[in-house]
Each structure stands twice: as structure tokens, then as C-alpha cells.
Amino acid sequence: MISLKAKELRDMTTDQLAERLVETRQELFNLRFQSATGALEDVTKLRQTRQEIARILTVQNERSLNA
């Protein structure tokens, strides 16, 4: 999954953001599982995925405050 910039996330609709959040959280779960079993090769993906979740939540929070 490619990490998106905040501007790209702001261009998405609310439904697309919610869907992206679900996908990203699922990916984080899978990465954590791989890390626990020792199968994860690139540990930086964990950090990048957590950062993307934070970006998505930030954009969603901005929208709720502006509404």
C-alpha cells in the first residue's frame, strides 16, 4: 500500500477516507502479526503505516471540526 500525503487525503471523500482507514488498520494488524512471528523484513513499514493512520484521523478530525 502506498502512503498518501495529507493533501491527497484531503482530496478524498469522507467515504473514501473511512475505507482507506479500514484498509490501513488491517495492514497494520498484518504487519504486527508478521513482526511477532519474525516474518517482517522491512520494519519501517510499521512506522509508515501508523503515520498514515494518524494522517487520515487528522483529516477526518479537521472535517468534523469544520462541519
mmCIF file of the N, C-alpha and C atoms, coordinates in Angstrom:
data_MODEL
# 
_entry.id   MODEL 
# 
loop_
_atom_site.group_PDB 
_atom_site.id 
_atom_site.type_symbol 
_atom_site.label_atom_id 
_atom_site.label_alt_id 
_atom_site.label_comp_id 
_atom_site.label_asym_id 
_atom_site.label_entity_id 
_atom_site.label_seq_id 
_atom_site.pdbx_PDB_ins_code 
_atom_site.Cartn_x 
_atom_site.Cartn_y 
_atom_site.Cartn_z 
_atom_site.occupancy 
_atom_site.B_iso_or_equiv 
_atom_site.pdbx_formal_charge 
_atom_site.auth_seq_id 
_atom_site.auth_comp_id 
_atom_site.auth_asym_id 
_atom_site.auth_atom_id 
_atom_site.pdbx_PDB_model_num 
ATOM 1   N N  . MET A 1 1  ? 0.842   -1.171  0.000  1.00 0.00 ? 1  MET A N  1 
ATOM 2   C CA . MET A 1 1  ? 0.000   0.000   0.000  1.00 0.00 ? 1  MET A CA 1 
ATOM 3   C C  . MET A 1 1  ? 0.890   1.238   0.000  1.00 0.00 ? 1  MET A C  1 
ATOM 4   N N  . ILE A 1 2  ? 0.589   2.184   -0.832 1.00 0.00 ? 2  ILE A N  1 
ATOM 5   C CA . ILE A 1 2  ? 1.378   3.395   -0.962 1.00 0.00 ? 2  ILE A CA 1 
ATOM 6   C C  . ILE A 1 2  ? 0.884   4.428   0.046  1.00 0.00 ? 2  ILE A C  1 
ATOM 7   N N  . SER A 1 3  ? 1.802   5.033   0.763  1.00 0.00 ? 3  SER A N  1 
ATOM 8   C CA . SER A 1 3  ? 1.450   6.059   1.729  1.00 0.00 ? 3  SER A CA 1 
ATOM 9   C C  . SER A 1 3  ? 1.067   7.339   0.993  1.00 0.00 ? 3  SER A C  1 
ATOM 10  N N  . LEU A 1 4  ? -0.023  7.953   1.432  1.00 0.00 ? 4  LEU A N  1 
ATOM 11  C CA . LEU A 1 4  ? -0.510  9.164   0.784  1.00 0.00 ? 4  LEU A CA 1 
ATOM 12  C C  . LEU A 1 4  ? -0.147  10.390  1.604  1.00 0.00 ? 4  LEU A C  1 
ATOM 13  N N  . LYS A 1 5  ? 0.040   11.493  0.923  1.00 0.00 ? 5  LYS A N  1 
ATOM 14  C CA . LYS A 1 5  ? 0.300   12.763  1.586  1.00 0.00 ? 5  LYS A CA 1 
ATOM 15  C C  . LYS A 1 5  ? -1.024  13.324  2.107  1.00 0.00 ? 5  LYS A C  1 
ATOM 16  N N  . ALA A 1 6  ? -0.936  14.268  3.041  1.00 0.00 ? 6  ALA A N  1 
ATOM 17  C CA . ALA A 1 6  ? -2.135  14.858  3.637  1.00 0.00 ? 6  ALA A CA 1 
ATOM 18  C C  . ALA A 1 6  ? -2.983  15.555  2.573  1.00 0.00 ? 6  ALA A C  1 
ATOM 19  N N  . LYS A 1 7  ? -2.359  16.197  1.609  1.00 0.00 ? 7  LYS A N  1 
ATOM 20  C CA . LYS A 1 7  ? -3.119  16.884  0.554  1.00 0.00 ? 7  LYS A CA 1 
ATOM 21  C C  . LYS A 1 7  ? -3.935  15.879  -0.251 1.00 0.00 ? 7  LYS A C  1 
ATOM 22  N N  . GLU A 1 8  ? -3.353  14.750  -0.560 1.00 0.00 ? 8  GLU A N  1 
ATOM 23  C CA . GLU A 1 8  ? -4.070  13.718  -1.313 1.00 0.00 ? 8  GLU A CA 1 
ATOM 24  C C  . GLU A 1 8  ? -5.231  13.172  -0.497 1.00 0.00 ? 8  GLU A C  1 
ATOM 25  N N  . LEU A 1 9  ? -5.025  13.046  0.817  1.00 0.00 ? 9  LEU A N  1 
ATOM 26  C CA . LEU A 1 9  ? -6.101  12.570  1.677  1.00 0.00 ? 9  LEU A CA 1 
ATOM 27  C C  . LEU A 1 9  ? -7.225  13.588  1.757  1.00 0.00 ? 9  LEU A C  1 
ATOM 28  N N  . ARG A 1 10 ? -6.886  14.871  1.770  1.00 0.00 ? 10 ARG A N  1 
ATOM 29  C CA . ARG A 1 10 ? -7.916  15.910  1.830  1.00 0.00 ? 10 ARG A CA 1 
ATOM 30  C C  . ARG A 1 10 ? -8.760  15.949  0.549  1.00 0.00 ? 10 ARG A C  1 
ATOM 31  N N  . ASP A 1 11 ? -8.200  15.489  -0.552 1.00 0.00 ? 11 ASP A N  1 
ATOM 32  C CA . ASP A 1 11 ? -8.931  15.463  -1.817 1.00 0.00 ? 11 ASP A CA 1 
ATOM 33  C C  . ASP A 1 11 ? -9.927  14.312  -1.873 1.00 0.00 ? 11 ASP A C  1 
ATOM 34  N N  . MET A 1 12 ? -9.803  13.347  -0.972 1.00 0.00 ? 12 MET A N  1 
ATOM 35  C CA . MET A 1 12 ? -10.702 12.193  -0.957 1.00 0.00 ? 12 MET A CA 1 
ATOM 36  C C  . MET A 1 12 ? -12.035 12.563  -0.310 1.00 0.00 ? 12 MET A C  1 
ATOM 37  N N  . THR A 1 13 ? -13.067 11.803  -0.650 1.00 0.00 ? 13 THR A N  1 
ATOM 38  C CA . THR A 1 13 ? -14.358 11.992  0.002  1.00 0.00 ? 13 THR A CA 1 
ATOM 39  C C  . THR A 1 13 ? -14.311 11.361  1.392  1.00 0.00 ? 13 THR A C  1 
ATOM 40  N N  . THR A 1 14 ? -15.317 11.652  2.188  1.00 0.00 ? 14 THR A N  1 
ATOM 41  C CA . THR A 1 14 ? -15.372 11.113  3.544  1.00 0.00 ? 14 THR A CA 1 
ATOM 42  C C  . THR A 1 14 ? -15.478 9.596   3.528  1.00 0.00 ? 14 THR A C  1 
ATOM 43  N N  . ASP A 1 15 ? -16.262 9.055   2.594  1.00 0.00 ? 15 ASP A N  1 
ATOM 44  C CA . ASP A 1 15 ? -16.393 7.604   2.487  1.00 0.00 ? 15 ASP A CA 1 
ATOM 45  C C  . ASP A 1 15 ? -15.086 6.947   2.066  1.00 0.00 ? 15 ASP A C  1 
ATOM 46  N N  . GLN A 1 16 ? -14.379 7.577   1.147  1.00 0.00 ? 16 GLN A N  1 
ATOM 47  C CA . GLN A 1 16 ? -13.097 7.038   0.715  1.00 0.00 ? 16 GLN A CA 1 
ATOM 48  C C  . GLN A 1 16 ? -12.095 7.043   1.861  1.00 0.00 ? 16 GLN A C  1 
ATOM 49  N N  . LEU A 1 17 ? -12.136 8.112   2.667  1.00 0.00 ? 17 LEU A N  1 
ATOM 50  C CA . LEU A 1 17 ? -11.230 8.186   3.821  1.00 0.00 ? 17 LEU A CA 1 
ATOM 51  C C  . LEU A 1 17 ? -11.527 7.072   4.814  1.00 0.00 ? 17 LEU A C  1 
ATOM 52  N N  . ALA A 1 18 ? -12.801 6.834   5.081  1.00 0.00 ? 18 ALA A N  1 
ATOM 53  C CA . ALA A 1 18 ? -13.180 5.786   6.025  1.00 0.00 ? 18 ALA A CA 1 
ATOM 54  C C  . ALA A 1 18 ? -12.732 4.420   5.517  1.00 0.00 ? 18 ALA A C  1 
ATOM 55  N N  . GLU A 1 19 ? -12.894 4.197   4.219  1.00 0.00 ? 19 GLU A N  1 
ATOM 56  C CA . GLU A 1 19 ? -12.473 2.928   3.617  1.00 0.00 ? 19 GLU A CA 1 
ATOM 57  C C  . GLU A 1 19 ? -10.955 2.776   3.696  1.00 0.00 ? 19 GLU A C  1 
ATOM 58  N N  . ARG A 1 20 ? -10.244 3.854   3.420  1.00 0.00 ? 20 ARG A N  1 
ATOM 59  C CA . ARG A 1 20 ? -8.776  3.834   3.475  1.00 0.00 ? 20 ARG A CA 1 
ATOM 60  C C  . ARG A 1 20 ? -8.299  3.560   4.905  1.00 0.00 ? 20 ARG A C  1 
ATOM 61  N N  . LEU A 1 21 ? -9.007  4.119   5.885  1.00 0.00 ? 21 LEU A N  1 
ATOM 62  C CA . LEU A 1 21 ? -8.647  3.897   7.284  1.00 0.00 ? 21 LEU A CA 1 
ATOM 63  C C  . LEU A 1 21 ? -8.792  2.425   7.655  1.00 0.00 ? 21 LEU A C  1 
ATOM 64  N N  . VAL A 1 22 ? -9.882  1.806   7.211  1.00 0.00 ? 22 VAL A N  1 
ATOM 65  C CA . VAL A 1 22 ? -10.090 0.384   7.495  1.00 0.00 ? 22 VAL A CA 1 
ATOM 66  C C  . VAL A 1 22 ? -8.984  -0.450  6.856  1.00 0.00 ? 22 VAL A C  1 
ATOM 67  N N  . GLU A 1 23 ? -8.655  -0.148  5.605  1.00 0.00 ? 23 GLU A N  1 
ATOM 68  C CA . GLU A 1 23 ? -7.607  -0.886  4.900  1.00 0.00 ? 23 GLU A CA 1 
ATOM 69  C C  . GLU A 1 23 ? -6.252  -0.723  5.591  1.00 0.00 ? 23 GLU A C  1 
ATOM 70  N N  . THR A 1 24 ? -5.960  0.496   6.007  1.00 0.00 ? 24 THR A N  1 
ATOM 71  C CA . THR A 1 24 ? -4.669  0.775   6.623  1.00 0.00 ? 24 THR A CA 1 
ATOM 72  C C  . THR A 1 24 ? -4.557  0.108   7.992  1.00 0.00 ? 24 THR A C  1 
ATOM 73  N N  . ARG A 1 25 ? -5.640  0.106   8.755  1.00 0.00 ? 25 ARG A N  1 
ATOM 74  C CA . ARG A 1 25 ? -5.624  -0.574  10.050 1.00 0.00 ? 25 ARG A CA 1 
ATOM 75  C C  . ARG A 1 25 ? -5.463  -2.084  9.874  1.00 0.00 ? 25 ARG A C  1 
ATOM 76  N N  . GLN A 1 26 ? -6.071  -2.628  8.827  1.00 0.00 ? 26 GLN A N  1 
ATOM 77  C CA . GLN A 1 26 ? -5.908  -4.057  8.545  1.00 0.00 ? 26 GLN A CA 1 
ATOM 78  C C  . GLN A 1 26 ? -4.456  -4.360  8.175  1.00 0.00 ? 26 GLN A C  1 
ATOM 79  N N  . GLU A 1 27 ? -3.865  -3.468  7.394  1.00 0.00 ? 27 GLU A N  1 
ATOM 80  C CA . GLU A 1 27 ? -2.468  -3.648  7.023  1.00 0.00 ? 27 GLU A CA 1 
ATOM 81  C C  . GLU A 1 27 ? -1.571  -3.575  8.264  1.00 0.00 ? 27 GLU A C  1 
ATOM 82  N N  . LEU A 1 28 ? -1.859  -2.655  9.183  1.00 0.00 ? 28 LEU A N  1 
ATOM 83  C CA . LEU A 1 28 ? -1.079  -2.552  10.412 1.00 0.00 ? 28 LEU A CA 1 
ATOM 84  C C  . LEU A 1 28 ? -1.193  -3.831  11.230 1.00 0.00 ? 28 LEU A C  1 
ATOM 85  N N  . PHE A 1 29 ? -2.390  -4.392  11.306 1.00 0.00 ? 29 PHE A N  1 
ATOM 86  C CA . PHE A 1 29 ? -2.574  -5.656  12.007 1.00 0.00 ? 29 PHE A CA 1 
ATOM 87  C C  . PHE A 1 29 ? -1.707  -6.747  11.394 1.00 0.00 ? 29 PHE A C  1 
ATOM 88  N N  . ASN A 1 30 ? -1.732  -6.844  10.069 1.00 0.00 ? 30 ASN A N  1 
ATOM 89  C CA . ASN A 1 30 ? -0.934  -7.854  9.377  1.00 0.00 ? 30 ASN A CA 1 
ATOM 90  C C  . ASN A 1 30 ? 0.560   -7.651  9.612  1.00 0.00 ? 30 ASN A C  1 
ATOM 91  N N  . LEU A 1 31 ? 1.002   -6.389  9.589  1.00 0.00 ? 31 LEU A N  1 
ATOM 92  C CA . LEU A 1 31 ? 2.414   -6.101  9.825  1.00 0.00 ? 31 LEU A CA 1 
ATOM 93  C C  . LEU A 1 31 ? 2.818   -6.468  11.250 1.00 0.00 ? 31 LEU A C  1 
ATOM 94  N N  . ARG A 1 32 ? 1.958   -6.182  12.213 1.00 0.00 ? 32 ARG A N  1 
ATOM 95  C CA . ARG A 1 32 ? 2.257   -6.549  13.603 1.00 0.00 ? 32 ARG A CA 1 
ATOM 96  C C  . ARG A 1 32 ? 2.327   -8.060  13.758 1.00 0.00 ? 32 ARG A C  1 
ATOM 97  N N  . PHE A 1 33 ? 1.437   -8.743  13.086 1.00 0.00 ? 33 PHE A N  1 
ATOM 98  C CA . PHE A 1 33 ? 1.444   -10.207 13.133 1.00 0.00 ? 33 PHE A CA 1 
ATOM 99  C C  . PHE A 1 33 ? 2.747   -10.745 12.541 1.00 0.00 ? 33 PHE A C  1 
ATOM 100 N N  . GLN A 1 34 ? 3.154   -10.199 11.400 1.00 0.00 ? 34 GLN A N  1 
ATOM 101 C CA . GLN A 1 34 ? 4.408   -10.614 10.777 1.00 0.00 ? 34 GLN A CA 1 
ATOM 102 C C  . GLN A 1 34 ? 5.597   -10.311 11.685 1.00 0.00 ? 34 GLN A C  1 
ATOM 103 N N  . SER A 1 35 ? 5.547   -9.165  12.349 1.00 0.00 ? 35 SER A N  1 
ATOM 104 C CA . SER A 1 35 ? 6.631   -8.796  13.254 1.00 0.00 ? 35 SER A CA 1 
ATOM 105 C C  . SER A 1 35 ? 6.726   -9.766  14.424 1.00 0.00 ? 35 SER A C  1 
ATOM 106 N N  . ALA A 1 36 ? 5.584   -10.184 14.952 1.00 0.00 ? 36 ALA A N  1 
ATOM 107 C CA . ALA A 1 36 ? 5.568   -11.094 16.095 1.00 0.00 ? 36 ALA A CA 1 
ATOM 108 C C  . ALA A 1 36 ? 6.082   -12.480 15.715 1.00 0.00 ? 36 ALA A C  1 
ATOM 109 N N  . THR A 1 37 ? 5.829   -12.883 14.476 1.00 0.00 ? 37 THR A N  1 
ATOM 110 C CA . THR A 1 37 ? 6.261   -14.203 14.046 1.00 0.00 ? 37 THR A CA 1 
ATOM 111 C C  . THR A 1 37 ? 7.664   -14.189 13.435 1.00 0.00 ? 37 THR A C  1 
ATOM 112 N N  . GLY A 1 38 ? 8.242   -13.001 13.300 1.00 0.00 ? 38 GLY A N  1 
ATOM 113 C CA . GLY A 1 38 ? 9.590   -12.892 12.760 1.00 0.00 ? 38 GLY A CA 1 
ATOM 114 C C  . GLY A 1 38 ? 9.647   -12.902 11.244 1.00 0.00 ? 38 GLY A C  1 
ATOM 115 N N  . ALA A 1 39 ? 8.513   -12.738 10.592 1.00 0.00 ? 39 ALA A N  1 
ATOM 116 C CA . ALA A 1 39 ? 8.472   -12.783 9.131  1.00 0.00 ? 39 ALA A CA 1 
ATOM 117 C C  . ALA A 1 39 ? 8.588   -11.399 8.489  1.00 0.00 ? 39 ALA A C  1 
ATOM 118 N N  . LEU A 1 40 ? 8.560   -10.341 9.293  1.00 0.00 ? 40 LEU A N  1 
ATOM 119 C CA . LEU A 1 40 ? 8.606   -8.981  8.754  1.00 0.00 ? 40 LEU A CA 1 
ATOM 120 C C  . LEU A 1 40 ? 10.035  -8.633  8.366  1.00 0.00 ? 40 LEU A C  1 
ATOM 121 N N  . GLU A 1 41 ? 10.229  -8.255  7.107  1.00 0.00 ? 41 GLU A N  1 
ATOM 122 C CA . GLU A 1 41 ? 11.558  -7.920  6.617  1.00 0.00 ? 41 GLU A CA 1 
ATOM 123 C C  . GLU A 1 41 ? 11.857  -6.436  6.751  1.00 0.00 ? 41 GLU A C  1 
ATOM 124 N N  . ASP A 1 42 ? 10.867  -5.587  6.453  1.00 0.00 ? 42 ASP A N  1 
ATOM 125 C CA . ASP A 1 42 ? 11.072  -4.142  6.482  1.00 0.00 ? 42 ASP A CA 1 
ATOM 126 C C  . ASP A 1 42 ? 10.292  -3.548  7.652  1.00 0.00 ? 42 ASP A C  1 
ATOM 127 N N  . VAL A 1 43 ? 10.975  -3.321  8.771  1.00 0.00 ? 43 VAL A N  1 
ATOM 128 C CA . VAL A 1 43 ? 10.301  -2.841  9.977  1.00 0.00 ? 43 VAL A CA 1 
ATOM 129 C C  . VAL A 1 43 ? 9.846   -1.388  9.863  1.00 0.00 ? 43 VAL A C  1 
ATOM 130 N N  . THR A 1 44 ? 10.349  -0.656  8.879  1.00 0.00 ? 44 THR A N  1 
ATOM 131 C CA . THR A 1 44 ? 9.929   0.735   8.714  1.00 0.00 ? 44 THR A CA 1 
ATOM 132 C C  . THR A 1 44 ? 8.485   0.826   8.237  1.00 0.00 ? 44 THR A C  1 
ATOM 133 N N  . LYS A 1 45 ? 7.952   -0.251  7.688  1.00 0.00 ? 45 LYS A N  1 
ATOM 134 C CA . LYS A 1 45 ? 6.560   -0.244  7.236  1.00 0.00 ? 45 LYS A CA 1 
ATOM 135 C C  . LYS A 1 45 ? 5.600   -0.048  8.404  1.00 0.00 ? 45 LYS A C  1 
ATOM 136 N N  . LEU A 1 46 ? 5.977   -0.550  9.587  1.00 0.00 ? 46 LEU A N  1 
ATOM 137 C CA . LEU A 1 46 ? 5.142   -0.362  10.776 1.00 0.00 ? 46 LEU A CA 1 
ATOM 138 C C  . LEU A 1 46 ? 4.977   1.126   11.078 1.00 0.00 ? 46 LEU A C  1 
ATOM 139 N N  . ARG A 1 47 ? 6.067   1.835   11.090 1.00 0.00 ? 47 ARG A N  1 
ATOM 140 C CA . ARG A 1 47 ? 6.037   3.270   11.399 1.00 0.00 ? 47 ARG A CA 1 
ATOM 141 C C  . ARG A 1 47 ? 5.277   4.036   10.325 1.00 0.00 ? 47 ARG A C  1 
ATOM 142 N N  . GLN A 1 48 ? 5.530   3.729   9.066  1.00 0.00 ? 48 GLN A N  1 
ATOM 143 C CA . GLN A 1 48 ? 4.859   4.415   7.969  1.00 0.00 ? 48 GLN A CA 1 
ATOM 144 C C  . GLN A 1 48 ? 3.352   4.188   8.017  1.00 0.00 ? 48 GLN A C  1 
ATOM 145 N N  . THR A 1 49 ? 2.943   2.987   8.361  1.00 0.00 ? 49 THR A N  1 
ATOM 146 C CA . THR A 1 49 ? 1.523   2.672   8.429  1.00 0.00 ? 49 THR A CA 1 
ATOM 147 C C  . THR A 1 49 ? 0.864   3.417   9.584  1.00 0.00 ? 49 THR A C  1 
ATOM 148 N N  . ARG A 1 50 ? 1.530   3.472   10.733 1.00 0.00 ? 50 ARG A N  1 
ATOM 149 C CA . ARG A 1 50 ? 0.980   4.223   11.869 1.00 0.00 ? 50 ARG A CA 1 
ATOM 150 C C  . ARG A 1 50 ? 0.867   5.708   11.535 1.00 0.00 ? 50 ARG A C  1 
ATOM 151 N N  . GLN A 1 51 ? 1.844   6.242   10.821 1.00 0.00 ? 51 GLN A N  1 
ATOM 152 C CA . GLN A 1 51 ? 1.806   7.647   10.430 1.00 0.00 ? 51 GLN A CA 1 
ATOM 153 C C  . GLN A 1 51 ? 0.660   7.921   9.462  1.00 0.00 ? 51 GLN A C  1 
ATOM 154 N N  . GLU A 1 52 ? 0.409   6.987   8.547  1.00 0.00 ? 52 GLU A N  1 
ATOM 155 C CA . GLU A 1 52 ? -0.695  7.185   7.612  1.00 0.00 ? 52 GLU A CA 1 
ATOM 156 C C  . GLU A 1 52 ? -2.035  7.163   8.340  1.00 0.00 ? 52 GLU A C  1 
ATOM 157 N N  . ILE A 1 53 ? -2.175  6.269   9.317  1.00 0.00 ? 53 ILE A N  1 
ATOM 158 C CA . ILE A 1 53 ? -3.403  6.235   10.107 1.00 0.00 ? 53 ILE A CA 1 
ATOM 159 C C  . ILE A 1 53 ? -3.589  7.576   10.817 1.00 0.00 ? 53 ILE A C  1 
ATOM 160 N N  . ALA A 1 54 ? -2.518  8.122   11.362 1.00 0.00 ? 54 ALA A N  1 
ATOM 161 C CA . ALA A 1 54 ? -2.590  9.414   12.041 1.00 0.00 ? 54 ALA A CA 1 
ATOM 162 C C  . ALA A 1 54 ? -2.996  10.520  11.071 1.00 0.00 ? 54 ALA A C  1 
ATOM 163 N N  . ARG A 1 55 ? -2.473  10.490  9.858  1.00 0.00 ? 55 ARG A N  1 
ATOM 164 C CA . ARG A 1 55 ? -2.847  11.485  8.845  1.00 0.00 ? 55 ARG A CA 1 
ATOM 165 C C  . ARG A 1 55 ? -4.331  11.407  8.517  1.00 0.00 ? 55 ARG A C  1 
ATOM 166 N N  . ILE A 1 56 ? -4.824  10.197  8.324  1.00 0.00 ? 56 ILE A N  1 
ATOM 167 C CA . ILE A 1 56 ? -6.234  10.004  7.989  1.00 0.00 ? 56 ILE A CA 1 
ATOM 168 C C  . ILE A 1 56 ? -7.113  10.517  9.126  1.00 0.00 ? 56 ILE A C  1 
ATOM 169 N N  . LEU A 1 57 ? -6.759  10.162  10.359 1.00 0.00 ? 57 LEU A N  1 
ATOM 170 C CA . LEU A 1 57 ? -7.542  10.610  11.505 1.00 0.00 ? 57 LEU A CA 1 
ATOM 171 C C  . LEU A 1 57 ? -7.497  12.128  11.651 1.00 0.00 ? 57 LEU A C  1 
ATOM 172 N N  . THR A 1 58 ? -6.367  12.732  11.326 1.00 0.00 ? 58 THR A N  1 
ATOM 173 C CA . THR A 1 58 ? -6.242  14.186  11.389 1.00 0.00 ? 58 THR A CA 1 
ATOM 174 C C  . THR A 1 58 ? -7.176  14.849  10.384 1.00 0.00 ? 58 THR A C  1 
ATOM 175 N N  . VAL A 1 59 ? -7.207  14.347  9.167  1.00 0.00 ? 59 VAL A N  1 
ATOM 176 C CA . VAL A 1 59 ? -8.076  14.913  8.137  1.00 0.00 ? 59 VAL A CA 1 
ATOM 177 C C  . VAL A 1 59 ? -9.543  14.735  8.528  1.00 0.00 ? 59 VAL A C  1 
ATOM 178 N N  . GLN A 1 60 ? -9.890  13.569  9.062  1.00 0.00 ? 60 GLN A N  1 
ATOM 179 C CA . GLN A 1 60 ? -11.261 13.342  9.496  1.00 0.00 ? 60 GLN A CA 1 
ATOM 180 C C  . GLN A 1 60 ? -11.641 14.283  10.633 1.00 0.00 ? 60 GLN A C  1 
ATOM 181 N N  . ASN A 1 61 ? -10.711 14.523  11.560 1.00 0.00 ? 61 ASN A N  1 
ATOM 182 C CA . ASN A 1 61 ? -10.969 15.428  12.673 1.00 0.00 ? 61 ASN A CA 1 
ATOM 183 C C  . ASN A 1 61 ? -11.140 16.863  12.172 1.00 0.00 ? 61 ASN A C  1 
ATOM 184 N N  . GLU A 1 62 ? -10.318 17.276  11.215 1.00 0.00 ? 62 GLU A N  1 
ATOM 185 C CA . GLU A 1 62 ? -10.439 18.612  10.630 1.00 0.00 ? 62 GLU A CA 1 
ATOM 186 C C  . GLU A 1 62 ? -11.814 18.805  10.018 1.00 0.00 ? 62 GLU A C  1 
ATOM 187 N N  . ARG A 1 63 ? -12.275 17.786  9.316  1.00 0.00 ? 63 ARG A N  1 
ATOM 188 C CA . ARG A 1 63 ? -13.585 17.871  8.664  1.00 0.00 ? 63 ARG A CA 1 
ATOM 189 C C  . ARG A 1 63 ? -14.710 17.946  9.685  1.00 0.00 ? 63 ARG A C  1 
ATOM 190 N N  . SER A 1 64 ? -14.602 17.189  10.756 1.00 0.00 ? 64 SER A N  1 
ATOM 191 C CA . SER A 1 64 ? -15.665 17.212  11.762 1.00 0.00 ? 64 SER A CA 1 
ATOM 192 C C  . SER A 1 64 ? -15.691 18.557  12.498 1.00 0.00 ? 64 SER A C  1 
ATOM 193 N N  . LEU A 1 65 ? -14.529 19.174  12.698 1.00 0.00 ? 65 LEU A N  1 
ATOM 194 C CA . LEU A 1 65 ? -14.488 20.476  13.352 1.00 0.00 ? 65 LEU A CA 1 
ATOM 195 C C  . LEU A 1 65 ? -15.033 21.589  12.452 1.00 0.00 ? 65 LEU A C  1 
ATOM 196 N N  . ASN A 1 66 ? -14.827 21.454  11.146 1.00 0.00 ? 66 ASN A N  1 
ATOM 197 C CA . ASN A 1 66 ? -15.306 22.466  10.203 1.00 0.00 ? 66 ASN A CA 1 
ATOM 198 C C  . ASN A 1 66 ? -16.794 22.329  9.904  1.00 0.00 ? 66 ASN A C  1 
ATOM 199 N N  . ALA A 1 67 ? -17.345 21.159  10.168 1.00 0.00 ? 67 ALA A N  1 
ATOM 200 C CA . ALA A 1 67 ? -18.767 20.928  9.846  1.00 0.00 ? 67 ALA A CA 1 
ATOM 201 C C  . ALA A 1 67 ? -19.685 21.501  10.902 1.00 0.00 ? 67 ALA A C  1 
# 
